[in-house]
Amino acid sequence: MDTIERDIAWLRSQLTVARWHLDAALAAPVGMARRNIDRARQAYEGAREALRDLNLTGEPHEALAKELARVRERLQAAGAEV
């Protein structure tokens, strides 16, 4: 596995972590929900920066950008500032 593949795998793992935290926030009490939303936002921000720093073009970039946009929409719906 080369570096770009590892970077893409890491980025995808951050998006998965963000989704997990958002899912957990739905069932959590208010205080815990806010912490989960904040952790999801942090994972999202890491993935966003990684995508910006990766030198991807075409379909791979587009696919990751779409995944990132879906997480951003969920964060915004949860009240996070992104």
mmCIF file of the N, C-alpha and C atoms, coordinates in Angstrom:
data_MODEL
# 
_entry.id   MODEL 
# 
loop_
_atom_site.group_PDB 
_atom_site.id 
_atom_site.type_symbol 
_atom_site.label_atom_id 
_atom_site.label_alt_id 
_atom_site.label_comp_id 
_atom_site.label_asym_id 
_atom_site.label_entity_id 
_atom_site.label_seq_id 
_atom_site.pdbx_PDB_ins_code 
_atom_site.Cartn_x 
_atom_site.Cartn_y 
_atom_site.Cartn_z 
_atom_site.occupancy 
_atom_site.B_iso_or_equiv 
_atom_site.pdbx_formal_charge 
_atom_site.auth_seq_id 
_atom_site.auth_comp_id 
_atom_site.auth_asym_id 
_atom_site.auth_atom_id 
_atom_site.pdbx_PDB_model_num 
ATOM 1   N N  . MET A 1 1  ? 0.859   -1.178 0.000   1.00 0.00 ? 1  MET A N  1 
ATOM 2   C CA . MET A 1 1  ? 0.000   0.000  0.000   1.00 0.00 ? 1  MET A CA 1 
ATOM 3   C C  . MET A 1 1  ? 0.900   1.234  0.000   1.00 0.00 ? 1  MET A C  1 
ATOM 4   N N  . ASP A 1 2  ? 0.691   2.117  -0.973  1.00 0.00 ? 2  ASP A N  1 
ATOM 5   C CA . ASP A 1 2  ? 1.527   3.303  -1.023  1.00 0.00 ? 2  ASP A CA 1 
ATOM 6   C C  . ASP A 1 2  ? 0.942   4.415  -0.145  1.00 0.00 ? 2  ASP A C  1 
ATOM 7   N N  . THR A 1 3  ? 1.664   5.515  -0.059  1.00 0.00 ? 3  THR A N  1 
ATOM 8   C CA . THR A 1 3  ? 1.296   6.609  0.836   1.00 0.00 ? 3  THR A CA 1 
ATOM 9   C C  . THR A 1 3  ? -0.072  7.187  0.523   1.00 0.00 ? 3  THR A C  1 
ATOM 10  N N  . ILE A 1 4  ? -0.380  7.406  -0.721  1.00 0.00 ? 4  ILE A N  1 
ATOM 11  C CA . ILE A 1 4  ? -1.669  7.996  -1.077  1.00 0.00 ? 4  ILE A CA 1 
ATOM 12  C C  . ILE A 1 4  ? -2.820  7.081  -0.671  1.00 0.00 ? 4  ILE A C  1 
ATOM 13  N N  . GLU A 1 5  ? -2.643  5.780  -0.833  1.00 0.00 ? 5  GLU A N  1 
ATOM 14  C CA . GLU A 1 5  ? -3.674  4.830  -0.410  1.00 0.00 ? 5  GLU A CA 1 
ATOM 15  C C  . GLU A 1 5  ? -3.860  4.850  1.102   1.00 0.00 ? 5  GLU A C  1 
ATOM 16  N N  . ARG A 1 6  ? -2.752  4.963  1.837   1.00 0.00 ? 6  ARG A N  1 
ATOM 17  C CA . ARG A 1 6  ? -2.840  5.059  3.301   1.00 0.00 ? 6  ARG A CA 1 
ATOM 18  C C  . ARG A 1 6  ? -3.544  6.350  3.707   1.00 0.00 ? 6  ARG A C  1 
ATOM 19  N N  . ASP A 1 7  ? -3.232  7.443  3.026   1.00 0.00 ? 7  ASP A N  1 
ATOM 20  C CA . ASP A 1 7  ? -3.873  8.720  3.325   1.00 0.00 ? 7  ASP A CA 1 
ATOM 21  C C  . ASP A 1 7  ? -5.377  8.664  3.050   1.00 0.00 ? 7  ASP A C  1 
ATOM 22  N N  . ILE A 1 8  ? -5.763  8.047  1.959   1.00 0.00 ? 8  ILE A N  1 
ATOM 23  C CA . ILE A 1 8  ? -7.185  7.903  1.636   1.00 0.00 ? 8  ILE A CA 1 
ATOM 24  C C  . ILE A 1 8  ? -7.866  7.021  2.676   1.00 0.00 ? 8  ILE A C  1 
ATOM 25  N N  . ALA A 1 9  ? -7.213  5.942  3.079   1.00 0.00 ? 9  ALA A N  1 
ATOM 26  C CA . ALA A 1 9  ? -7.784  5.058  4.098   1.00 0.00 ? 9  ALA A CA 1 
ATOM 27  C C  . ALA A 1 9  ? -7.949  5.808  5.423   1.00 0.00 ? 9  ALA A C  1 
ATOM 28  N N  . TRP A 1 10 ? -6.974  6.623  5.784   1.00 0.00 ? 10 TRP A N  1 
ATOM 29  C CA . TRP A 1 10 ? -7.069  7.410  7.016   1.00 0.00 ? 10 TRP A CA 1 
ATOM 30  C C  . TRP A 1 10 ? -8.219  8.412  6.921   1.00 0.00 ? 10 TRP A C  1 
ATOM 31  N N  . LEU A 1 11 ? -8.330  9.091  5.788   1.00 0.00 ? 11 LEU A N  1 
ATOM 32  C CA . LEU A 1 11 ? -9.405  10.056 5.583   1.00 0.00 ? 11 LEU A CA 1 
ATOM 33  C C  . LEU A 1 11 ? -10.764 9.373  5.720   1.00 0.00 ? 11 LEU A C  1 
ATOM 34  N N  . ARG A 1 12 ? -10.918 8.233  5.084   1.00 0.00 ? 12 ARG A N  1 
ATOM 35  C CA . ARG A 1 12 ? -12.183 7.495  5.181   1.00 0.00 ? 12 ARG A CA 1 
ATOM 36  C C  . ARG A 1 12 ? -12.453 7.058  6.620   1.00 0.00 ? 12 ARG A C  1 
ATOM 37  N N  . SER A 1 13 ? -11.409 6.676  7.342   1.00 0.00 ? 13 SER A N  1 
ATOM 38  C CA . SER A 1 13 ? -11.614 6.271  8.734   1.00 0.00 ? 13 SER A CA 1 
ATOM 39  C C  . SER A 1 13 ? -12.090 7.460  9.565   1.00 0.00 ? 13 SER A C  1 
ATOM 40  N N  . GLN A 1 14 ? -11.605 8.654  9.283   1.00 0.00 ? 14 GLN A N  1 
ATOM 41  C CA . GLN A 1 14 ? -12.054 9.841  10.005  1.00 0.00 ? 14 GLN A CA 1 
ATOM 42  C C  . GLN A 1 14 ? -13.528 10.137 9.709   1.00 0.00 ? 14 GLN A C  1 
ATOM 43  N N  . LEU A 1 15 ? -13.932 9.938  8.470   1.00 0.00 ? 15 LEU A N  1 
ATOM 44  C CA . LEU A 1 15 ? -15.339 10.128 8.131   1.00 0.00 ? 15 LEU A CA 1 
ATOM 45  C C  . LEU A 1 15 ? -16.207 9.100  8.840   1.00 0.00 ? 15 LEU A C  1 
ATOM 46  N N  . THR A 1 16 ? -15.718 7.871  8.953   1.00 0.00 ? 16 THR A N  1 
ATOM 47  C CA . THR A 1 16 ? -16.452 6.834  9.681   1.00 0.00 ? 16 THR A CA 1 
ATOM 48  C C  . THR A 1 16 ? -16.576 7.204  11.155  1.00 0.00 ? 16 THR A C  1 
ATOM 49  N N  . VAL A 1 17 ? -15.492 7.677  11.755  1.00 0.00 ? 17 VAL A N  1 
ATOM 50  C CA . VAL A 1 17 ? -15.521 8.096  13.155  1.00 0.00 ? 17 VAL A CA 1 
ATOM 51  C C  . VAL A 1 17 ? -16.533 9.224  13.336  1.00 0.00 ? 17 VAL A C  1 
ATOM 52  N N  . ALA A 1 18 ? -16.536 10.179 12.422  1.00 0.00 ? 18 ALA A N  1 
ATOM 53  C CA . ALA A 1 18 ? -17.493 11.292 12.501  1.00 0.00 ? 18 ALA A CA 1 
ATOM 54  C C  . ALA A 1 18 ? -18.926 10.768 12.453  1.00 0.00 ? 18 ALA A C  1 
ATOM 55  N N  . ARG A 1 19 ? -19.190 9.844  11.536  1.00 0.00 ? 19 ARG A N  1 
ATOM 56  C CA . ARG A 1 19 ? -20.545 9.280  11.439  1.00 0.00 ? 19 ARG A CA 1 
ATOM 57  C C  . ARG A 1 19 ? -20.927 8.525  12.709  1.00 0.00 ? 19 ARG A C  1 
ATOM 58  N N  . TRP A 1 20 ? -19.984 7.771  13.277  1.00 0.00 ? 20 TRP A N  1 
ATOM 59  C CA . TRP A 1 20 ? -20.261 7.039  14.519  1.00 0.00 ? 20 TRP A CA 1 
ATOM 60  C C  . TRP A 1 20 ? -20.637 8.003  15.638  1.00 0.00 ? 20 TRP A C  1 
ATOM 61  N N  . HIS A 1 21 ? -19.878 9.069  15.774  1.00 0.00 ? 21 HIS A N  1 
ATOM 62  C CA . HIS A 1 21 ? -20.171 10.040 16.832  1.00 0.00 ? 21 HIS A CA 1 
ATOM 63  C C  . HIS A 1 21 ? -21.521 10.714 16.598  1.00 0.00 ? 21 HIS A C  1 
ATOM 64  N N  . LEU A 1 22 ? -21.837 11.001 15.360  1.00 0.00 ? 22 LEU A N  1 
ATOM 65  C CA . LEU A 1 22 ? -23.146 11.594 15.077  1.00 0.00 ? 22 LEU A CA 1 
ATOM 66  C C  . LEU A 1 22 ? -24.272 10.615 15.386  1.00 0.00 ? 22 LEU A C  1 
ATOM 67  N N  . ASP A 1 23 ? -24.069 9.348  15.066  1.00 0.00 ? 23 ASP A N  1 
ATOM 68  C CA . ASP A 1 23 ? -25.066 8.326  15.407  1.00 0.00 ? 23 ASP A CA 1 
ATOM 69  C C  . ASP A 1 23 ? -25.231 8.231  16.922  1.00 0.00 ? 23 ASP A C  1 
ATOM 70  N N  . ALA A 1 24 ? -24.125 8.243  17.648  1.00 0.00 ? 24 ALA A N  1 
ATOM 71  C CA . ALA A 1 24 ? -24.166 8.150  19.109  1.00 0.00 ? 24 ALA A CA 1 
ATOM 72  C C  . ALA A 1 24 ? -24.863 9.361  19.711  1.00 0.00 ? 24 ALA A C  1 
ATOM 73  N N  . ALA A 1 25 ? -24.686 10.527 19.102  1.00 0.00 ? 25 ALA A N  1 
ATOM 74  C CA . ALA A 1 25 ? -25.307 11.748 19.621  1.00 0.00 ? 25 ALA A CA 1 
ATOM 75  C C  . ALA A 1 25 ? -26.823 11.669 19.583  1.00 0.00 ? 25 ALA A C  1 
ATOM 76  N N  . LEU A 1 26 ? -27.362 10.926 18.635  1.00 0.00 ? 26 LEU A N  1 
ATOM 77  C CA . LEU A 1 26 ? -28.819 10.815 18.521  1.00 0.00 ? 26 LEU A CA 1 
ATOM 78  C C  . LEU A 1 26 ? -29.459 10.149 19.730  1.00 0.00 ? 26 LEU A C  1 
ATOM 79  N N  . ALA A 1 27 ? -28.761 9.214  20.341  1.00 0.00 ? 27 ALA A N  1 
ATOM 80  C CA . ALA A 1 27 ? -29.324 8.445  21.452  1.00 0.00 ? 27 ALA A CA 1 
ATOM 81  C C  . ALA A 1 27 ? -28.807 8.897  22.815  1.00 0.00 ? 27 ALA A C  1 
ATOM 82  N N  . ALA A 1 28 ? -27.967 9.910  22.844  1.00 0.00 ? 28 ALA A N  1 
ATOM 83  C CA . ALA A 1 28 ? -27.314 10.310 24.085  1.00 0.00 ? 28 ALA A CA 1 
ATOM 84  C C  . ALA A 1 28 ? -28.059 11.452 24.776  1.00 0.00 ? 28 ALA A C  1 
ATOM 85  N N  . PRO A 1 29 ? -27.874 11.558 26.100  1.00 0.00 ? 29 PRO A N  1 
ATOM 86  C CA . PRO A 1 29 ? -28.389 12.741 26.808  1.00 0.00 ? 29 PRO A CA 1 
ATOM 87  C C  . PRO A 1 29 ? -27.697 14.000 26.257  1.00 0.00 ? 29 PRO A C  1 
ATOM 88  N N  . VAL A 1 30 ? -28.274 15.148 26.521  1.00 0.00 ? 30 VAL A N  1 
ATOM 89  C CA . VAL A 1 30 ? -27.822 16.402 25.906  1.00 0.00 ? 30 VAL A CA 1 
ATOM 90  C C  . VAL A 1 30 ? -26.322 16.641 26.069  1.00 0.00 ? 30 VAL A C  1 
ATOM 91  N N  . GLY A 1 31 ? -25.789 16.527 27.266  1.00 0.00 ? 31 GLY A N  1 
ATOM 92  C CA . GLY A 1 31 ? -24.362 16.782 27.491  1.00 0.00 ? 31 GLY A CA 1 
ATOM 93  C C  . GLY A 1 31 ? -23.474 15.849 26.690  1.00 0.00 ? 31 GLY A C  1 
ATOM 94  N N  . MET A 1 32 ? -23.808 14.593 26.704  1.00 0.00 ? 32 MET A N  1 
ATOM 95  C CA . MET A 1 32 ? -23.037 13.597 25.955  1.00 0.00 ? 32 MET A CA 1 
ATOM 96  C C  . MET A 1 32 ? -23.219 13.810 24.452  1.00 0.00 ? 32 MET A C  1 
ATOM 97  N N  . ALA A 1 33 ? -24.407 14.187 24.038  1.00 0.00 ? 33 ALA A N  1 
ATOM 98  C CA . ALA A 1 33 ? -24.653 14.447 22.618  1.00 0.00 ? 33 ALA A CA 1 
ATOM 99  C C  . ALA A 1 33 ? -23.759 15.579 22.127  1.00 0.00 ? 33 ALA A C  1 
ATOM 100 N N  . ARG A 1 34 ? -23.627 16.643 22.912  1.00 0.00 ? 34 ARG A N  1 
ATOM 101 C CA . ARG A 1 34 ? -22.766 17.770 22.510  1.00 0.00 ? 34 ARG A CA 1 
ATOM 102 C C  . ARG A 1 34 ? -21.312 17.309 22.365  1.00 0.00 ? 34 ARG A C  1 
ATOM 103 N N  . ARG A 1 35 ? -20.853 16.464 23.280  1.00 0.00 ? 35 ARG A N  1 
ATOM 104 C CA . ARG A 1 35 ? -19.472 15.953 23.184  1.00 0.00 ? 35 ARG A CA 1 
ATOM 105 C C  . ARG A 1 35 ? -19.297 15.107 21.932  1.00 0.00 ? 35 ARG A C  1 
ATOM 106 N N  . ASN A 1 36 ? -20.290 14.274 21.644  1.00 0.00 ? 36 ASN A N  1 
ATOM 107 C CA . ASN A 1 36 ? -20.209 13.449 20.436  1.00 0.00 ? 36 ASN A CA 1 
ATOM 108 C C  . ASN A 1 36 ? -20.225 14.303 19.174  1.00 0.00 ? 36 ASN A C  1 
ATOM 109 N N  . ILE A 1 37 ? -21.038 15.334 19.162  1.00 0.00 ? 37 ILE A N  1 
ATOM 110 C CA . ILE A 1 37 ? -21.074 16.227 18.005  1.00 0.00 ? 37 ILE A CA 1 
ATOM 111 C C  . ILE A 1 37 ? -19.734 16.940 17.852  1.00 0.00 ? 37 ILE A C  1 
ATOM 112 N N  . ASP A 1 38 ? -19.144 17.367 18.961  1.00 0.00 ? 38 ASP A N  1 
ATOM 113 C CA . ASP A 1 38 ? -17.837 18.032 18.895  1.00 0.00 ? 38 ASP A CA 1 
ATOM 114 C C  . ASP A 1 38 ? -16.762 17.077 18.380  1.00 0.00 ? 38 ASP A C  1 
ATOM 115 N N  . ARG A 1 39 ? -16.794 15.842 18.836  1.00 0.00 ? 39 ARG A N  1 
ATOM 116 C CA . ARG A 1 39 ? -15.817 14.849 18.351  1.00 0.00 ? 39 ARG A CA 1 
ATOM 117 C C  . ARG A 1 39 ? -16.038 14.549 16.875  1.00 0.00 ? 39 ARG A C  1 
ATOM 118 N N  . ALA A 1 40 ? -17.291 14.498 16.456  1.00 0.00 ? 40 ALA A N  1 
ATOM 119 C CA . ALA A 1 40 ? -17.586 14.303 15.033  1.00 0.00 ? 40 ALA A CA 1 
ATOM 120 C C  . ALA A 1 40 ? -17.050 15.470 14.212  1.00 0.00 ? 40 ALA A C  1 
ATOM 121 N N  . ARG A 1 41 ? -17.217 16.680 14.733  1.00 0.00 ? 41 ARG A N  1 
ATOM 122 C CA . ARG A 1 41 ? -16.709 17.859 14.029  1.00 0.00 ? 41 ARG A CA 1 
ATOM 123 C C  . ARG A 1 41 ? -15.193 17.819 13.907  1.00 0.00 ? 41 ARG A C  1 
ATOM 124 N N  . GLN A 1 42 ? -14.522 17.395 14.964  1.00 0.00 ? 42 GLN A N  1 
ATOM 125 C CA . GLN A 1 42 ? -13.063 17.293 14.927  1.00 0.00 ? 42 GLN A CA 1 
ATOM 126 C C  . GLN A 1 42 ? -12.609 16.277 13.875  1.00 0.00 ? 42 GLN A C  1 
ATOM 127 N N  . ALA A 1 43 ? -13.263 15.134 13.835  1.00 0.00 ? 43 ALA A N  1 
ATOM 128 C CA . ALA A 1 43 ? -12.912 14.115 12.837  1.00 0.00 ? 43 ALA A CA 1 
ATOM 129 C C  . ALA A 1 43 ? -13.192 14.645 11.431  1.00 0.00 ? 43 ALA A C  1 
ATOM 130 N N  . TYR A 1 44 ? -14.313 15.338 11.266  1.00 0.00 ? 44 TYR A N  1 
ATOM 131 C CA . TYR A 1 44 ? -14.657 15.935 9.976   1.00 0.00 ? 44 TYR A CA 1 
ATOM 132 C C  . TYR A 1 44 ? -13.585 16.937 9.544   1.00 0.00 ? 44 TYR A C  1 
ATOM 133 N N  . GLU A 1 45 ? -13.180 17.802 10.457  1.00 0.00 ? 45 GLU A N  1 
ATOM 134 C CA . GLU A 1 45 ? -12.175 18.816 10.128  1.00 0.00 ? 45 GLU A CA 1 
ATOM 135 C C  . GLU A 1 45 ? -10.853 18.159 9.713   1.00 0.00 ? 45 GLU A C  1 
ATOM 136 N N  . GLY A 1 46 ? -10.468 17.089 10.398  1.00 0.00 ? 46 GLY A N  1 
ATOM 137 C CA . GLY A 1 46 ? -9.259  16.368 10.015  1.00 0.00 ? 46 GLY A CA 1 
ATOM 138 C C  . GLY A 1 46 ? -9.367  15.783 8.621   1.00 0.00 ? 46 GLY A C  1 
ATOM 139 N N  . ALA A 1 47 ? -10.522 15.221 8.315   1.00 0.00 ? 47 ALA A N  1 
ATOM 140 C CA . ALA A 1 47 ? -10.741 14.646 6.982   1.00 0.00 ? 47 ALA A CA 1 
ATOM 141 C C  . ALA A 1 47 ? -10.758 15.744 5.923   1.00 0.00 ? 47 ALA A C  1 
ATOM 142 N N  . ARG A 1 48 ? -11.380 16.872 6.248   1.00 0.00 ? 48 ARG A N  1 
ATOM 143 C CA . ARG A 1 48 ? -11.452 17.990 5.294   1.00 0.00 ? 48 ARG A CA 1 
ATOM 144 C C  . ARG A 1 48 ? -10.054 18.510 4.963   1.00 0.00 ? 48 ARG A C  1 
ATOM 145 N N  . GLU A 1 49 ? -9.232  18.674 5.991   1.00 0.00 ? 49 GLU A N  1 
ATOM 146 C CA . GLU A 1 49 ? -7.860  19.134 5.769   1.00 0.00 ? 49 GLU A CA 1 
ATOM 147 C C  . GLU A 1 49 ? -7.057  18.105 4.974   1.00 0.00 ? 49 GLU A C  1 
ATOM 148 N N  . ALA A 1 50 ? -7.261  16.833 5.276   1.00 0.00 ? 50 ALA A N  1 
ATOM 149 C CA . ALA A 1 50 ? -6.537  15.779 4.550   1.00 0.00 ? 50 ALA A CA 1 
ATOM 150 C C  . ALA A 1 50 ? -6.915  15.777 3.076   1.00 0.00 ? 50 ALA A C  1 
ATOM 151 N N  . LEU A 1 51 ? -8.195  15.942 2.786   1.00 0.00 ? 51 LEU A N  1 
ATOM 152 C CA . LEU A 1 51 ? -8.616  15.966 1.383   1.00 0.00 ? 51 LEU A CA 1 
ATOM 153 C C  . LEU A 1 51 ? -8.009  17.166 0.669   1.00 0.00 ? 51 LEU A C  1 
ATOM 154 N N  . ARG A 1 52 ? -7.973  18.281 1.349   1.00 0.00 ? 52 ARG A N  1 
ATOM 155 C CA . ARG A 1 52 ? -7.370  19.475 0.763   1.00 0.00 ? 52 ARG A CA 1 
ATOM 156 C C  . ARG A 1 52 ? -5.879  19.259 0.466   1.00 0.00 ? 52 ARG A C  1 
ATOM 157 N N  . ASP A 1 53 ? -5.199  18.567 1.368   1.00 0.00 ? 53 ASP A N  1 
ATOM 158 C CA . ASP A 1 53 ? -3.758  18.361 1.222   1.00 0.00 ? 53 ASP A CA 1 
ATOM 159 C C  . ASP A 1 53 ? -3.396  17.255 0.236   1.00 0.00 ? 53 ASP A C  1 
ATOM 160 N N  . LEU A 1 54 ? -4.339  16.311 0.019   1.00 0.00 ? 54 LEU A N  1 
ATOM 161 C CA . LEU A 1 54 ? -4.068  15.234 -0.933  1.00 0.00 ? 54 LEU A CA 1 
ATOM 162 C C  . LEU A 1 54 ? -4.100  15.788 -2.346  1.00 0.00 ? 54 LEU A C  1 
ATOM 163 N N  . ASN A 1 55 ? -3.279  15.261 -3.178  1.00 0.00 ? 55 ASN A N  1 
ATOM 164 C CA . ASN A 1 55 ? -3.227  15.709 -4.564  1.00 0.00 ? 55 ASN A CA 1 
ATOM 165 C C  . ASN A 1 55 ? -4.062  14.767 -5.422  1.00 0.00 ? 55 ASN A C  1 
ATOM 166 N N  . LEU A 1 56 ? -5.368  14.726 -5.135  1.00 0.00 ? 56 LEU A N  1 
ATOM 167 C CA . LEU A 1 56 ? -6.270  13.848 -5.875  1.00 0.00 ? 56 LEU A CA 1 
ATOM 168 C C  . LEU A 1 56 ? -7.034  14.643 -6.922  1.00 0.00 ? 56 LEU A C  1 
ATOM 169 N N  . THR A 1 57 ? -7.357  13.968 -7.996  1.00 0.00 ? 57 THR A N  1 
ATOM 170 C CA . THR A 1 57 ? -8.188  14.572 -9.027  1.00 0.00 ? 57 THR A CA 1 
ATOM 171 C C  . THR A 1 57 ? -9.219  13.544 -9.482  1.00 0.00 ? 57 THR A C  1 
ATOM 172 N N  . GLY A 1 58 ? -10.159 13.994 -10.250 1.00 0.00 ? 58 GLY A N  1 
ATOM 173 C CA . GLY A 1 58 ? -11.116 13.097 -10.877 1.00 0.00 ? 58 GLY A CA 1 
ATOM 174 C C  . GLY A 1 58 ? -12.022 12.392 -9.905  1.00 0.00 ? 58 GLY A C  1 
ATOM 175 N N  . GLU A 1 59 ? -12.368 11.160 -10.247 1.00 0.00 ? 59 GLU A N  1 
ATOM 176 C CA . GLU A 1 59 ? -13.352 10.374 -9.505  1.00 0.00 ? 59 GLU A CA 1 
ATOM 177 C C  . GLU A 1 59 ? -12.969 10.151 -8.045  1.00 0.00 ? 59 GLU A C  1 
ATOM 178 N N  . PRO A 1 60 ? -11.709 9.815  -7.726  1.00 0.00 ? 60 PRO A N  1 
ATOM 179 C CA . PRO A 1 60 ? -11.389 9.612  -6.306  1.00 0.00 ? 60 PRO A CA 1 
ATOM 180 C C  . PRO A 1 60 ? -11.656 10.865 -5.464  1.00 0.00 ? 60 PRO A C  1 
ATOM 181 N N  . HIS A 1 61 ? -11.279 12.020 -5.979  1.00 0.00 ? 61 HIS A N  1 
ATOM 182 C CA . HIS A 1 61 ? -11.504 13.271 -5.249  1.00 0.00 ? 61 HIS A CA 1 
ATOM 183 C C  . HIS A 1 61 ? -12.994 13.552 -5.133  1.00 0.00 ? 61 HIS A C  1 
ATOM 184 N N  . GLU A 1 62 ? -13.713 13.358 -6.207  1.00 0.00 ? 62 GLU A N  1 
ATOM 185 C CA . GLU A 1 62 ? -15.151 13.622 -6.214  1.00 0.00 ? 62 GLU A CA 1 
ATOM 186 C C  . GLU A 1 62 ? -15.884 12.725 -5.224  1.00 0.00 ? 62 GLU A C  1 
ATOM 187 N N  . ALA A 1 63 ? -15.538 11.450 -5.183  1.00 0.00 ? 63 ALA A N  1 
ATOM 188 C CA . ALA A 1 63 ? -16.191 10.512 -4.269  1.00 0.00 ? 63 ALA A CA 1 
ATOM 189 C C  . ALA A 1 63 ? -15.945 10.901 -2.814  1.00 0.00 ? 63 ALA A C  1 
ATOM 190 N N  . LEU A 1 64 ? -14.703 11.248 -2.488  1.00 0.00 ? 64 LEU A N  1 
ATOM 191 C CA . LEU A 1 64 ? -14.389 11.647 -1.115  1.00 0.00 ? 64 LEU A CA 1 
ATOM 192 C C  . LEU A 1 64 ? -15.053 12.976 -0.767  1.00 0.00 ? 64 LEU A C  1 
ATOM 193 N N  . ALA A 1 65 ? -15.098 13.889 -1.711  1.00 0.00 ? 65 ALA A N  1 
ATOM 194 C CA . ALA A 1 65 ? -15.750 15.181 -1.471  1.00 0.00 ? 65 ALA A CA 1 
ATOM 195 C C  . ALA A 1 65 ? -17.240 14.990 -1.192  1.00 0.00 ? 65 ALA A C  1 
ATOM 196 N N  . LYS A 1 66 ? -17.877 14.051 -1.865  1.00 0.00 ? 66 LYS A N  1 
ATOM 197 C CA . LYS A 1 66 ? -19.295 13.771 -1.624  1.00 0.00 ? 66 LYS A CA 1 
ATOM 198 C C  . LYS A 1 66 ? -19.504 13.190 -0.232  1.00 0.00 ? 66 LYS A C  1 
ATOM 199 N N  . GLU A 1 67 ? -18.641 12.259 0.167   1.00 0.00 ? 67 GLU A N  1 
ATOM 200 C CA . GLU A 1 67 ? -18.739 11.693 1.517   1.00 0.00 ? 67 GLU A CA 1 
ATOM 201 C C  . GLU A 1 67 ? -18.571 12.792 2.560   1.00 0.00 ? 67 GLU A C  1 
ATOM 202 N N  . LEU A 1 68 ? -17.599 13.652 2.336   1.00 0.00 ? 68 LEU A N  1 
ATOM 203 C CA . LEU A 1 68 ? -17.336 14.762 3.245   1.00 0.00 ? 68 LEU A CA 1 
ATOM 204 C C  . LEU A 1 68 ? -18.551 15.690 3.325   1.00 0.00 ? 68 LEU A C  1 
ATOM 205 N N  . ALA A 1 69 ? -19.172 15.967 2.195   1.00 0.00 ? 69 ALA A N  1 
ATOM 206 C CA . ALA A 1 69 ? -20.343 16.848 2.166   1.00 0.00 ? 69 ALA A CA 1 
ATOM 207 C C  . ALA A 1 69 ? -21.502 16.241 2.949   1.00 0.00 ? 69 ALA A C  1 
ATOM 208 N N  . ARG A 1 70 ? -21.688 14.932 2.857   1.00 0.00 ? 70 ARG A N  1 
ATOM 209 C CA . ARG A 1 70 ? -22.769 14.281 3.610   1.00 0.00 ? 70 ARG A CA 1 
ATOM 210 C C  . ARG A 1 70 ? -22.542 14.404 5.119   1.00 0.00 ? 70 ARG A C  1 
ATOM 211 N N  . VAL A 1 71 ? -21.293 14.227 5.545   1.00 0.00 ? 71 VAL A N  1 
ATOM 212 C CA . VAL A 1 71 ? -20.987 14.373 6.973   1.00 0.00 ? 71 VAL A CA 1 
ATOM 213 C C  . VAL A 1 71 ? -21.190 15.831 7.395   1.00 0.00 ? 71 VAL A C  1 
ATOM 214 N N  . ARG A 1 72 ? -20.782 16.758 6.554   1.00 0.00 ? 72 ARG A N  1 
ATOM 215 C CA . ARG A 1 72 ? -20.973 18.179 6.866   1.00 0.00 ? 72 ARG A CA 1 
ATOM 216 C C  . ARG A 1 72 ? -22.461 18.499 7.040   1.00 0.00 ? 72 ARG A C  1 
ATOM 217 N N  . GLU A 1 73 ? -23.297 17.974 6.166   1.00 0.00 ? 73 GLU A N  1 
ATOM 218 C CA . GLU A 1 73 ? -24.742 18.205 6.270   1.00 0.00 ? 73 GLU A CA 1 
ATOM 219 C C  . GLU A 1 73 ? -25.287 17.671 7.584   1.00 0.00 ? 73 GLU A C  1 
ATOM 220 N N  . ARG A 1 74 ? -24.832 16.492 7.976   1.00 0.00 ? 74 ARG A N  1 
ATOM 221 C CA . ARG A 1 74 ? -25.279 15.917 9.248   1.00 0.00 ? 74 ARG A CA 1 
ATOM 222 C C  . ARG A 1 74 ? -24.816 16.757 10.429  1.00 0.00 ? 74 ARG A C  1 
ATOM 223 N N  . LEU A 1 75 ? -23.578 17.255 10.353  1.00 0.00 ? 75 LEU A N  1 
ATOM 224 C CA . LEU A 1 75 ? -23.062 18.107 11.416  1.00 0.00 ? 75 LEU A CA 1 
ATOM 225 C C  . LEU A 1 75 ? -23.889 19.390 11.523  1.00 0.00 ? 75 LEU A C  1 
ATOM 226 N N  . GLN A 1 76 ? -24.173 19.996 10.394  1.00 0.00 ? 76 GLN A N  1 
ATOM 227 C CA . GLN A 1 76 ? -24.958 21.223 10.409  1.00 0.00 ? 76 GLN A CA 1 
ATOM 228 C C  . GLN A 1 76 ? -26.365 20.964 10.958  1.00 0.00 ? 76 GLN A C  1 
ATOM 229 N N  . ALA A 1 77 ? -26.955 19.836 10.596  1.00 0.00 ? 77 ALA A N  1 
ATOM 230 C CA . ALA A 1 77 ? -28.277 19.487 11.103  1.00 0.00 ? 77 ALA A CA 1 
ATOM 231 C C  . ALA A 1 77 ? -28.243 19.283 12.620  1.00 0.00 ? 77 ALA A C  1 
ATOM 232 N N  . ALA A 1 78 ? -27.090 18.858 13.136  1.00 0.00 ? 78 ALA A N  1 
ATOM 233 C CA . ALA A 1 78 ? -26.933 18.641 14.578  1.00 0.00 ? 78 ALA A CA 1 
ATOM 234 C C  . ALA A 1 78 ? -26.578 19.938 15.317  1.00 0.00 ? 78 ALA A C  1 
ATOM 235 N N  . GLY A 1 79 ? -26.401 21.020 14.558  1.00 0.00 ? 79 GLY A N  1 
ATOM 236 C CA . GLY A 1 79 ? -26.118 22.310 15.181  1.00 0.00 ? 79 GLY A CA 1 
ATOM 237 C C  . GLY A 1 79 ? -24.653 22.676 15.271  1.00 0.00 ? 79 GLY A C  1 
ATOM 238 N N  . ALA A 1 80 ? -23.784 21.894 14.654  1.00 0.00 ? 80 ALA A N  1 
ATOM 239 C CA . ALA A 1 80 ? -22.345 22.198 14.702  1.00 0.00 ? 80 ALA A CA 1 
ATOM 240 C C  . ALA A 1 80 ? -22.011 23.293 13.696  1.00 0.00 ? 80 ALA A C  1 
ATOM 241 N N  . GLU A 1 81 ? -21.073 24.131 14.053  1.00 0.00 ? 81 GLU A N  1 
ATOM 242 C CA . GLU A 1 81 ? -20.586 25.151 13.126  1.00 0.00 ? 81 GLU A CA 1 
ATOM 243 C C  . GLU A 1 81 ? -19.426 24.575 12.331  1.00 0.00 ? 81 GLU A C  1 
ATOM 244 N N  . VAL A 1 82 ? -19.662 24.370 11.054  1.00 0.00 ? 82 VAL A N  1 
ATOM 245 C CA . VAL A 1 82 ? -18.613 23.846 10.163  1.00 0.00 ? 82 VAL A CA 1 
ATOM 246 C C  . VAL A 1 82 ? -18.537 24.693 8.914   1.00 0.00 ? 82 VAL A C  1 
# 
